[in-house]
Every structure is written in structure tokens, then in C-alpha cells.
Amino acid sequence: MNAADVLRRLEAFAAGKPLPRGEKKQVHLAADRDVLIVAFVRMGGESRPWGIAFGHPGKTPTFLSVPDARNRDRVAGMVARFAPVLLSHLRSPADLPETPEGPGDLQPVRQVWLPNGTHLDMLHHLAYAYTFARAHPEGVDIELLNRFGRACGWLFREAQRPGQMAVMVAPKVLREAYTFPAEDVRQAHLGYLMAWLETPGKLEKRLAAATEAERHSIATSLDPVIERDPLAPAVERWNEAEKAGGSGPTLKLESEIAGTLRGELERRWELTARALTWLRRDSRRENAGVRELLRDAAVEQWWRFARPERIHAGLEEGSPYVPGNETDRHPVTAAAGYFAHQAAADVASSRLVHDDRELLAEAIARGDAFRGKIVSVADEGEGRKTRPVWRIADAAERQLRLRAESDVVVVGNPRQLGVIRSIEEDRSGSTVIEVEIRGGKTLPTGPGLAPTDPDLEGCEVAFVGAPADGISRRKTKKIRQKDGPGGWLTHRIPGAGAGVFPDDDVDDAVVAIPAEED
């Protein structure tokens, strides 16, 4: 939390209610047909779902459940009923009559909305369970479960990518859109946040409503009282009736268990739908940079999900690659993933700051941007070449993280690239920053003037650090080259001599690591 965050939190406390964060919405809110809201509940101690709710906003969701989540065959049957809906929503090539053939076919980007982070974790659990599954109950398509597992794995990984638009965890979206007068740890609860937003009145009334809403679980885990009292006895009686072969009592108990689980699923699902509705009613317009992030999201989905699924389905040639669910399995893959995420973070922040003055103020407070008046304009070019040089006076009192030779871009005109030549302090105490414009030298600046026009003197201009995603992308490619520096280390695991361990202290250690061939 930086100084700007602290100030916003104090302002929210003073107002007694959540306050909008940013001038614009920093996230895309897809149309109802392109949104699938999904909620899970699980039995204590189990990693697979006990019940699933899914559907589009504005329509009645579908509820699925099993009487006992410890019965893996029944859970697989339930998942097999949900899988076609999720796969067709994500435009999985094997599950559509017309398969996507490029990123353009994945527009508009489809979103999956979840009640909180534990529901995202459930997607990870489902990827573990079904991506590489081989055994399956009679009547269940194992290839369908495998495709479903790969889709869940991609959704979980995509949710970690900065700037992504496919997986919307509702509390996270709300925290990015509003500043709440509450501790960070409490803001993971969707019901708590919605009570702050929906309850009219002063701080005390909103806080009381939020505290009451916080008592009810929104996570995949049920309230212990609900699981212990109505559900545990019913599950025990169902198991006894199942063993005895009594169909009548079994069906009655199944209905009783399903009814209790449906109430819990419905509350989670409806809270998520209310969060989406609230955000849509927000009068702020969408940040212009979101459109570019949506294009990136479609490209990412194509290369990370749709195209690999085409290879799996035999629609394209190639060797299908399935990422591991628990590890990158190789140092090159891990390093490439790190640089790819670093590039995504650079792109996301740089594209949004140009259309939001509050985000620009945050960047200035961090020292990643500066704003001031142009005190002089010079053209150091020779002949027909122009070489605009501006001197900008910045009176802000903060530590500037940008340095001489840092690449910067003009805020509002990201194609106009400059480089800082010097940073000095004048007699008045202002910081004077000299910037040479090297890119977009023919583009108009500010009031429509050429970068070399002397009339720019006195105009206010802002610069932000240029995104370094190009460097990260080049690193991503270079790290995959086997003949580069350190390739002997990153592209193969050297053989190691057998270690000697005491017989009574093995601790699951790997005694010998065999060498791998390239």
C-alpha cells in the first residue's frame, strides 16, 4: 500500500462508504451471453465439488450436486454434465460445430465470473483431477473430462496473468473498482463488499450490514454448522440406504441433500450476479486501453488454449503440449513464463494510464511518471531531420524513479516516444527534465502543435515510463535458445552422483538424478 492508497482509504472512512477508484472502469464487463457465472461448494476435507451452480446473468442457473462428494464416480458424472457448458462457452474447438481458426474467432472475449478466490482454486483442483485421468465410471466420456481438465487448468493459469479479461474473481474486480473503508483481509469476502455498496446510510449502518453478511460463507467450504447439522446426518443415512439397496429412501435423501446444497450455491451465484450488475450500473465509462487488453486476451486464449485444443482434436498438425498442473517441469518453461507475465504487467499498466488521470497520479506518486510545464522547445536536427528537445519543469516533491536514458512516452499519445537526457534542479527548487522526442516526431502534441513548435512553451505535458514489454518478450524467446549463454544448464539436467543417506533418514529424497538428453 502506497501513500495514494492510504489517502484513498482515509477518504473512504471520512465519507463512510466505498469510493470509486479511478476515473474509468479498468475492466471489461462482457454482455450476458458472454458471461458464465460459476459457483462451487465442497465437502469438508474433499477437493472435488459437492455441488455446482452455473448459468448466464439474467437467467435461472443450473444446479448440480451429488449426495456424497467422496464418491468419485458420482462426482465425475456430475462434472461430465457441467463440462460441455464450460467448454462451449470457452469455444473449445472439439465442442463447437464451427471451430475457431484464429484469435479473431475468439472475439468477443468470453468471461467466467467466480464468487471468490477459493472457487478459482477449485478450477485448479478440477484440472488436477481430470486433465490426465484415465479411469472413469461407465457412461462417462473420458476424453470430455480430459478436455474439461485442460480448460480448467488454462483458466487457473490465465487468472494469474496481469491484464487478463477471461477470469473475473468478483471481490478482486470490486477492489480494483472501489476503495472500501475496511481492512484488506476482510475485502476477500464478496458478501461483505456488496453490503458496503448496497446498504444506504452512514458508516455505522453500512458496517453493521457488512459485518452481518460476513458471517455467511462465500467460499467453496460450507458453514460448519450447516455441514454438521442438516447435511452430515443426511449423508450418513444416504450411505446406509445405498448399501441396503433401498431406492425410495435413497432418492428422498438425495433430494434433501440437494435442496440444502442448492440454497448455498444459489446465494453464492446470486451474489456474483449482483456484483456484476452493480459494476454495470456504475456511470464511469470503460478505459480506452481495455480494448487493447481484450485483443491481447483473445491472442493469449488462441495460443494457450484454442490452438492446442485444435491439435488435440486432430484439426492441426503438431505435438499436443499439456502444461503441468503443479509445476513448470522445466527451468526454461518457468523462466519463459516469468518473462511473459512481466511483459503482460508492463502492457497492462502502460495502456490504462493514458486514459485515467487518477492512475496517472498514482504513477507520479510512485515516481514512475512526471508532469510539468514545457519551459523551452528546441530543434537540434540537421537538414530536413527534426530532433525535438523539450525542457519540462516539474514542481512535485517526490523521488523520481526515472533516470537519465530512461525511455518515456507522452501521456495520451503513447506513440510519441522520448528519452530523458538530463534531470536537474533549478533555483526555484523545481526539477527540470530534458527530454528528446525520438518517436512520433511528426505527431501533433497537446493542442495540435508539432513537437518543434515554440508555441508549446507553457503547455502542460506528462510523461510515463515506456513499457518494457519488448525486452521481456525478447528474453522469453532467447531463454528458449539451446545455444545461448547458460544453455547447458537450462536445457538439460546434468547427471549427479548417487548420494548416500542414512537408512533411517531418507525423507523421500531422490538419491540419484539421471541425466536427460536434449
C-alpha positions as CSV (number, residue, x, y, z in Angstrom):
1,M,0.0,0.0,0.0
2,N,1.5,3.3,-1.1
3,A,0.7,6.9,0.0
4,A,-2.1,7.3,-2.6
5,D,-3.8,4.1,-1.3
6,V,-3.6,5.3,2.3
7,L,-5.1,8.6,1.3
8,R,-8.0,7.0,-0.6
9,R,-8.7,4.7,2.4
10,L,-8.9,7.6,4.7
11,E,-11.2,9.5,2.3
12,A,-13.5,6.4,2.2
13,F,-13.6,6.3,6.0
14,A,-14.4,10.0,6.1
15,A,-17.2,9.5,3.5
16,G,-18.5,6.5,5.4
17,K,-18.9,4.5,2.2
18,P,-16.9,2.9,-0.7
19,L,-15.5,5.5,-3.2
20,P,-14.8,4.9,-6.9
21,R,-11.2,4.1,-7.7
22,G,-10.0,5.7,-10.9
23,E,-11.9,7.9,-13.4
24,K,-12.7,5.0,-15.7
25,K,-13.5,1.3,-15.3
26,Q,-10.3,-0.7,-15.7
27,V,-12.0,-3.9,-16.6
28,H,-14.3,-5.1,-19.4
29,L,-17.8,-6.2,-18.5
30,A,-19.0,-8.6,-21.1
31,A,-22.6,-9.0,-22.3
32,D,-24.8,-11.5,-20.5
33,R,-24.4,-14.1,-23.3
34,D,-20.6,-13.9,-23.0
35,V,-20.6,-14.3,-19.1
36,L,-20.8,-17.6,-17.4
37,I,-21.2,-17.4,-13.6
38,V,-19.9,-20.5,-11.8
39,A,-20.0,-21.4,-8.1
40,F,-18.9,-24.5,-6.2
41,V,-19.4,-26.0,-2.8
42,R,-17.3,-28.8,-1.4
43,M,-17.5,-31.3,1.5
44,G,-15.0,-30.6,4.3
45,G,-11.8,-32.5,3.5
46,E,-12.6,-33.0,-0.2
47,S,-11.0,-31.2,-3.1
48,R,-13.7,-32.0,-5.7
49,P,-17.1,-30.3,-5.8
50,W,-20.1,-31.4,-3.9
51,G,-22.3,-29.1,-5.9
52,I,-22.0,-26.8,-8.9
53,A,-24.1,-23.8,-10.0
54,F,-23.7,-22.2,-13.4
55,G,-25.5,-20.0,-15.8
56,H,-25.7,-16.7,-17.6
57,P,-26.7,-13.5,-15.8
58,G,-30.4,-12.7,-16.0
59,K,-31.3,-16.4,-16.3
60,T,-32.1,-19.1,-13.8
61,P,-28.8,-21.0,-13.1
62,T,-28.5,-24.8,-13.3
63,F,-27.7,-26.6,-10.0
64,L,-25.9,-30.0,-9.9
65,S,-24.9,-31.9,-6.8
66,V,-24.1,-35.4,-5.6
67,P,-25.2,-36.9,-2.3
68,D,-21.7,-37.8,-1.2
69,A,-18.6,-35.9,-2.6
70,R,-16.4,-38.8,-1.5
71,N,-18.0,-41.0,-4.3
72,R,-15.6,-40.1,-7.1
73,D,-17.7,-41.8,-9.8
74,R,-20.8,-39.8,-9.0
75,V,-18.7,-36.6,-8.9
76,A,-17.3,-37.4,-12.3
77,G,-20.8,-37.9,-13.6
78,M,-21.8,-34.5,-12.3
79,V,-18.7,-32.8,-13.8
80,A,-19.5,-34.5,-17.1
81,R,-22.8,-32.7,-17.2
82,F,-21.2,-29.3,-16.5
83,A,-18.2,-29.8,-18.8
84,P,-20.0,-29.3,-22.2
85,V,-21.4,-25.9,-21.0
86,L,-18.0,-24.6,-19.9
87,L,-16.2,-25.9,-23.0
88,S,-18.6,-24.5,-25.5
89,H,-18.6,-21.2,-23.6
90,L,-14.8,-21.1,-24.0
91,R,-15.2,-22.1,-27.7
92,S,-13.3,-25.3,-27.3
93,P,-12.7,-26.5,-30.9
94,A,-13.8,-30.1,-30.2
95,D,-17.1,-28.9,-28.7
96,L,-18.3,-26.5,-31.4
97,P,-19.8,-27.1,-34.9
98,E,-17.5,-24.4,-36.3
99,T,-14.1,-24.4,-34.7
100,P,-12.1,-21.1,-34.2
101,E,-9.2,-20.7,-36.6
102,G,-7.5,-17.7,-35.1
103,P,-7.7,-15.0,-32.4
104,G,-10.4,-13.1,-34.3
105,D,-12.8,-16.1,-33.9
106,L,-12.5,-15.7,-30.2
107,Q,-14.0,-12.2,-30.1
108,P,-15.9,-11.1,-28.2
109,V,-13.9,-12.5,-25.3
110,R,-15.9,-14.7,-23.0
111,Q,-15.7,-14.4,-19.3
112,V,-16.1,-16.8,-16.3
113,W,-17.1,-15.0,-13.1
114,L,-16.4,-16.6,-9.7
115,P,-17.6,-15.6,-6.1
116,N,-14.1,-15.5,-4.6
117,G,-10.6,-17.0,-4.8
118,T,-11.4,-20.4,-3.4
119,H,-13.6,-21.0,-6.5
120,L,-10.6,-20.3,-8.6
121,D,-8.7,-22.8,-6.6
122,M,-11.5,-25.3,-7.3
123,L,-10.7,-24.9,-11.0
124,H,-7.1,-25.9,-10.2
125,H,-8.4,-29.0,-8.3
126,L,-10.5,-30.0,-11.2
127,A,-7.5,-29.6,-13.5
128,Y,-5.6,-32.0,-11.2
129,A,-8.4,-34.5,-11.2
130,Y,-9.3,-34.7,-14.9
131,T,-6.5,-33.4,-17.1
132,F,-4.6,-36.7,-17.2
133,A,-7.4,-39.0,-15.9
134,R,-7.7,-42.5,-17.5
135,A,-10.1,-44.4,-15.3
136,H,-13.7,-43.3,-15.5
137,P,-17.1,-44.6,-14.5
138,E,-19.3,-46.3,-17.0
139,G,-21.2,-44.0,-19.3
140,V,-18.8,-41.0,-18.8
141,D,-16.7,-39.8,-21.8
142,I,-13.1,-39.7,-20.5
143,E,-12.0,-37.5,-23.4
144,L,-14.6,-35.0,-22.4
145,L,-13.2,-35.0,-18.8
146,N,-9.7,-34.6,-20.2
147,R,-10.7,-31.6,-22.3
148,F,-12.5,-30.2,-19.3
149,G,-9.5,-30.6,-17.1
150,R,-7.3,-28.8,-19.6
151,A,-9.8,-26.0,-19.8
152,C,-9.9,-25.6,-16.0
153,G,-6.1,-25.6,-16.0
154,W,-5.9,-22.9,-18.6
155,L,-8.5,-20.7,-16.7
156,F,-6.5,-21.0,-13.5
157,R,-3.2,-20.1,-15.2
158,E,-4.8,-17.3,-17.2
159,A,-6.2,-15.8,-14.0
160,Q,-2.6,-15.1,-12.8
161,R,-1.7,-13.1,-15.9
162,P,-1.8,-9.3,-15.4
163,G,-4.3,-7.6,-17.6
164,Q,-6.3,-10.8,-18.4
165,M,-10.0,-10.4,-19.1
166,A,-11.2,-14.1,-19.1
167,V,-11.5,-15.0,-15.4
168,M,-13.2,-12.5,-13.1
169,V,-12.9,-13.1,-9.4
170,A,-15.7,-10.8,-8.2
171,P,-14.1,-9.4,-4.9
172,K,-10.9,-8.7,-6.8
173,V,-12.8,-6.8,-9.5
174,L,-14.7,-4.8,-6.9
175,R,-11.5,-3.9,-5.0
176,E,-10.0,-2.6,-8.3
177,A,-13.1,-0.5,-9.0
178,Y,-13.7,0.9,-5.4
179,T,-11.8,1.9,-2.3
180,F,-13.5,0.3,0.7
181,P,-13.2,1.7,4.3
182,A,-12.1,-1.7,5.6
183,E,-9.1,-3.9,6.3
184,D,-7.6,-5.7,3.4
185,V,-8.1,-9.2,4.8
186,R,-11.9,-8.6,5.1
187,Q,-12.2,-7.4,1.5
188,A,-11.8,-11.0,0.2
189,H,-15.5,-11.7,1.2
190,L,-17.9,-10.9,-1.6
191,G,-20.9,-10.5,0.7
192,Y,-19.0,-8.1,2.9
193,L,-18.2,-5.9,-0.1
194,M,-21.7,-6.0,-1.6
195,A,-23.2,-5.0,1.8
196,W,-20.9,-1.9,1.8
197,L,-22.0,-1.0,-1.7
198,E,-25.8,-1.8,-1.5
199,T,-26.6,-0.6,2.1
200,P,-27.8,3.1,2.2
201,G,-26.9,5.3,5.1
202,K,-23.9,6.3,7.1
203,L,-20.8,4.3,8.0
204,E,-22.2,2.7,11.1
205,K,-25.2,1.2,9.2
206,R,-23.1,0.0,6.3
207,L,-20.5,-1.5,8.7
208,A,-23.2,-3.4,10.6
209,A,-24.7,-4.8,7.4
210,A,-21.3,-5.8,6.1
211,T,-20.4,-7.5,9.4
212,E,-23.6,-9.5,9.3
213,A,-23.0,-10.5,5.7
214,E,-19.5,-11.6,6.6
215,R,-20.9,-14.3,8.9
216,H,-22.1,-16.3,5.9
217,S,-19.6,-18.3,3.9
218,I,-19.0,-17.4,0.3
219,A,-16.1,-19.8,-0.2
220,T,-16.3,-23.3,-1.5
221,S,-16.3,-24.5,2.1
222,L,-19.7,-24.6,3.8
223,D,-20.5,-23.0,7.1
224,P,-19.5,-25.7,9.7
225,V,-22.9,-25.6,11.3
226,I,-24.7,-26.2,8.0
227,E,-22.4,-29.1,7.1
228,R,-22.6,-30.6,10.6
229,D,-26.3,-30.4,11.4
230,P,-28.5,-30.9,8.3
231,L,-26.0,-32.4,5.9
232,A,-23.8,-34.8,7.8
233,P,-26.7,-36.9,9.2
234,A,-28.5,-37.0,5.8
235,V,-25.3,-38.1,4.1
236,E,-24.8,-40.9,6.7
237,R,-28.4,-42.1,6.2
238,W,-28.0,-42.0,2.4
239,N,-24.9,-44.2,2.6
240,E,-26.7,-46.7,4.7
241,A,-29.7,-46.7,2.4
242,E,-27.4,-47.1,-0.6
243,K,-25.8,-50.1,0.9
244,A,-29.2,-51.6,1.8
245,G,-30.4,-51.1,-1.8
246,G,-33.4,-49.1,-0.9
247,S,-34.2,-46.8,-3.8
248,G,-37.1,-44.9,-2.2
249,P,-35.2,-43.7,0.9
250,T,-32.1,-43.1,-1.2
251,L,-33.9,-40.8,-3.6
252,K,-35.6,-38.9,-0.8
253,L,-32.3,-38.3,1.0
254,E,-30.7,-37.3,-2.3
255,S,-33.4,-34.7,-2.7
256,E,-32.9,-33.4,0.8
257,I,-29.1,-33.1,0.4
258,A,-29.6,-31.4,-3.0
259,G,-32.0,-28.9,-1.5
260,T,-29.6,-27.8,1.2
261,L,-26.7,-27.5,-1.3
262,R,-28.8,-25.6,-3.7
263,G,-29.6,-22.9,-1.2
264,E,-25.8,-22.5,-0.5
265,L,-25.0,-22.5,-4.2
266,E,-27.8,-20.1,-5.1
267,R,-26.6,-17.5,-2.5
268,R,-23.0,-17.6,-3.9
269,W,-24.2,-17.4,-7.5
270,E,-26.6,-14.6,-7.0
271,L,-24.1,-12.5,-5.0
272,T,-21.7,-12.8,-8.0
273,A,-24.5,-11.7,-10.4
274,R,-25.3,-8.7,-8.1
275,A,-21.7,-7.7,-8.2
276,L,-21.7,-7.7,-12.0
277,T,-25.0,-5.8,-12.1
278,W,-23.6,-3.2,-9.7
279,L,-20.5,-2.6,-11.8
280,R,-22.6,-2.3,-14.9
281,R,-24.7,0.4,-13.3
282,D,-21.5,2.4,-12.5
283,S,-21.7,5.5,-14.7
284,R,-17.9,5.6,-15.4
285,R,-17.0,4.6,-18.9
286,E,-14.6,1.9,-19.8
287,N,-10.9,2.9,-20.1
288,A,-9.9,3.1,-23.7
289,G,-6.9,0.9,-23.0
290,V,-9.2,-2.0,-22.2
291,R,-9.9,-2.6,-25.9
292,E,-6.2,-3.3,-26.5
293,L,-6.2,-5.7,-23.5
294,L,-9.2,-7.5,-24.9
295,R,-7.2,-8.1,-28.2
296,D,-4.3,-9.4,-26.1
297,A,-6.7,-11.7,-24.2
298,A,-8.0,-13.2,-27.5
299,V,-4.4,-13.8,-28.7
300,E,-3.5,-15.4,-25.4
301,Q,-6.5,-17.7,-25.5
302,W,-5.7,-18.7,-29.0
303,W,-2.1,-19.7,-28.3
304,R,-2.6,-21.1,-24.8
305,F,-5.9,-22.9,-25.2
306,A,-7.7,-22.9,-28.5
307,R,-4.8,-23.8,-30.8
308,P,-3.5,-26.6,-28.5
309,E,-7.0,-28.0,-28.4
310,R,-7.2,-28.0,-32.2
311,I,-4.0,-30.1,-32.1
312,H,-5.6,-32.5,-29.6
313,A,-8.7,-32.8,-31.8
314,G,-6.6,-33.6,-34.9
315,L,-7.5,-30.3,-36.6
316,E,-3.9,-29.2,-36.9
317,E,-0.6,-31.0,-37.1
318,G,1.8,-30.9,-34.2
319,S,2.5,-32.5,-30.9
320,P,0.0,-31.5,-28.3
321,Y,1.5,-30.0,-25.2
322,V,-0.3,-30.0,-21.8
323,P,1.3,-27.8,-19.1
324,G,1.7,-29.5,-15.7
325,N,-0.8,-28.6,-13.0
326,E,1.7,-28.4,-10.2
327,T,5.0,-27.3,-11.7
328,D,6.5,-25.9,-14.9
329,R,8.5,-29.2,-15.1
330,H,11.5,-27.4,-16.8
331,P,13.6,-24.4,-15.9
332,V,13.2,-22.9,-19.5
333,T,9.4,-23.1,-19.2
334,A,9.5,-21.4,-15.8
335,A,11.8,-18.6,-17.0
336,A,9.8,-18.0,-20.2
337,G,6.6,-17.9,-18.2
338,Y,8.1,-15.4,-15.8
339,F,9.2,-13.0,-18.6
340,A,5.8,-13.4,-20.3
341,H,4.0,-12.3,-17.2
342,Q,6.4,-9.5,-16.7
343,A,5.6,-8.3,-20.3
344,A,1.9,-8.6,-19.6
345,A,2.2,-6.5,-16.4
346,D,4.1,-3.8,-18.4
347,V,1.5,-3.7,-21.1
348,A,-1.5,-3.6,-18.7
349,S,-0.2,-0.7,-16.7
350,S,1.0,1.3,-19.6
351,R,-2.2,1.0,-21.7
352,L,-4.5,2.1,-18.9
353,V,-2.6,5.1,-17.6
354,H,-3.2,7.1,-20.8
355,D,-6.9,7.3,-20.2
356,D,-7.2,7.9,-16.5
357,R,-5.9,10.9,-14.6
358,E,-6.1,9.1,-11.3
359,L,-3.9,6.2,-12.5
360,L,-1.5,8.8,-13.8
361,A,-1.5,10.5,-10.3
362,E,-0.6,7.1,-8.8
363,A,2.2,6.7,-11.3
364,I,3.5,10.1,-10.4
365,A,3.3,9.4,-6.7
366,R,5.3,6.2,-7.3
367,G,7.9,8.2,-9.2
368,D,7.1,6.3,-12.5
369,A,5.8,9.4,-14.2
370,F,6.2,13.2,-14.1
371,R,4.1,16.1,-15.2
372,G,5.1,19.8,-15.7
373,K,5.2,22.8,-18.0
374,I,7.4,23.0,-21.1
375,V,9.8,25.8,-20.4
376,S,11.7,25.6,-23.7
377,V,11.4,23.9,-27.1
378,A,14.4,23.3,-29.4
379,D,15.1,21.6,-32.6
380,E,18.6,20.1,-32.7
381,G,18.1,18.4,-36.0
382,E,20.2,18.9,-39.1
383,G,19.0,19.5,-42.6
384,R,15.5,18.0,-43.1
385,K,15.7,15.9,-40.0
386,T,13.9,17.1,-36.8
387,R,15.2,16.5,-33.3
388,P,12.7,18.0,-30.8
389,V,14.1,18.6,-27.3
390,W,11.9,19.8,-24.5
391,R,12.8,21.1,-21.1
392,I,10.0,20.4,-18.6
393,A,9.7,22.0,-15.1
394,D,8.2,19.6,-12.6
395,A,7.4,21.1,-9.1
396,A,6.3,17.8,-7.5
397,E,8.0,16.9,-4.2
398,R,8.8,13.2,-4.5
399,Q,11.6,10.9,-5.5
400,L,11.6,10.3,-9.3
401,R,12.4,6.6,-10.1
402,L,13.1,7.5,-13.8
403,R,16.7,8.3,-14.6
404,A,18.7,9.8,-17.5
405,E,18.5,7.5,-20.5
406,S,15.1,6.2,-19.3
407,D,12.6,5.7,-22.2
408,V,9.3,7.6,-21.7
409,V,6.1,8.3,-23.6
410,V,3.8,11.2,-23.7
411,V,0.6,10.5,-21.7
412,G,-2.3,10.5,-24.1
413,N,-0.1,9.8,-27.1
414,P,1.8,6.5,-26.4
415,R,3.3,6.5,-29.9
416,Q,5.3,9.7,-29.1
417,L,8.4,8.2,-27.5
418,G,11.1,10.2,-25.8
419,V,14.3,9.6,-23.8
420,I,15.4,11.6,-20.7
421,R,18.7,13.3,-21.4
422,S,19.2,15.0,-18.1
423,I,17.5,15.8,-14.7
424,E,18.5,18.9,-12.9
425,E,17.2,21.2,-10.1
426,D,16.8,24.9,-10.8
427,R,17.0,27.8,-8.4
428,S,13.3,27.7,-7.6
429,G,13.6,24.1,-6.4
430,S,11.7,22.6,-9.3
431,T,13.1,19.6,-11.2
432,V,13.9,20.4,-14.8
433,I,13.8,17.3,-17.0
434,E,15.2,17.4,-20.6
435,V,13.5,15.0,-23.0
436,E,14.4,14.3,-26.6
437,I,11.5,13.2,-28.7
438,R,12.7,10.2,-30.8
439,G,9.5,8.5,-31.8
440,G,6.3,10.1,-33.3
441,K,8.2,13.3,-34.2
442,T,5.6,14.3,-36.7
443,L,2.6,13.6,-34.5
444,P,0.8,16.7,-33.0
445,T,1.2,17.3,-29.3
446,G,-1.2,18.7,-26.8
447,P,-3.2,21.5,-28.6
448,G,-2.4,20.1,-32.0
449,L,1.1,21.6,-32.3
450,A,4.1,20.0,-33.9
451,P,6.8,18.8,-31.4
452,T,9.2,21.5,-32.6
453,D,6.7,24.4,-32.4
454,P,7.8,27.1,-29.9
455,D,4.2,27.7,-29.0
456,L,4.4,24.6,-26.9
457,E,6.2,26.6,-24.3
458,G,3.9,27.0,-21.3
459,C,1.8,23.9,-22.2
460,E,1.5,21.2,-19.5
461,V,2.6,17.7,-20.5
462,A,3.0,14.4,-18.7
463,F,5.4,11.5,-19.4
464,V,5.2,8.0,-18.1
465,G,7.9,5.3,-18.3
466,A,7.7,3.5,-21.6
467,P,6.6,-0.1,-21.3
468,A,9.5,-2.6,-21.3
469,D,7.4,-5.5,-22.6
470,G,9.5,-5.7,-25.7
471,I,12.6,-6.5,-23.6
472,S,10.7,-9.2,-21.7
473,R,9.4,-10.7,-24.9
474,R,12.9,-10.9,-26.3
475,K,14.0,-12.6,-23.1
476,T,11.2,-15.1,-23.5
477,K,12.5,-16.1,-26.9
478,K,16.1,-16.1,-26.0
479,I,15.6,-18.3,-23.0
480,R,14.4,-21.0,-25.3
481,Q,17.5,-21.0,-27.4
482,K,19.6,-24.0,-26.6
483,D,22.9,-22.5,-27.8
484,G,22.7,-19.3,-25.7
485,P,24.7,-18.5,-22.6
486,G,23.9,-21.0,-19.9
487,G,22.0,-23.3,-22.3
488,W,24.0,-26.2,-21.0
489,L,22.3,-25.6,-17.6
490,T,18.8,-24.6,-18.6
491,H,18.1,-27.1,-21.4
492,R,19.3,-30.2,-19.6
493,I,19.6,-31.5,-16.1
494,P,23.2,-32.6,-15.5
495,G,23.8,-36.0,-14.1
496,A,24.5,-36.2,-10.4
497,G,26.4,-38.9,-8.5
498,A,24.4,-41.1,-6.2
499,G,24.1,-39.5,-2.7
500,V,24.5,-41.5,0.4
501,F,21.7,-41.2,3.0
502,P,21.2,-43.0,6.3
503,D,18.7,-45.8,6.2
504,D,16.6,-44.2,8.9
505,D,16.5,-40.7,7.4
506,V,15.5,-41.0,3.7
507,D,12.7,-38.4,3.9
508,D,11.5,-39.1,0.3
509,A,14.8,-37.7,-1.1
510,V,15.8,-38.5,-4.7
511,V,19.0,-40.5,-4.3
512,A,20.2,-40.1,-7.9
513,I,19.1,-37.8,-10.7
514,P,19.6,-39.3,-14.1
515,A,20.9,-37.2,-17.0
516,E,18.4,-36.1,-19.6
517,E,19.2,-35.9,-23.3
518,D,18.2,-32.9,-25.2
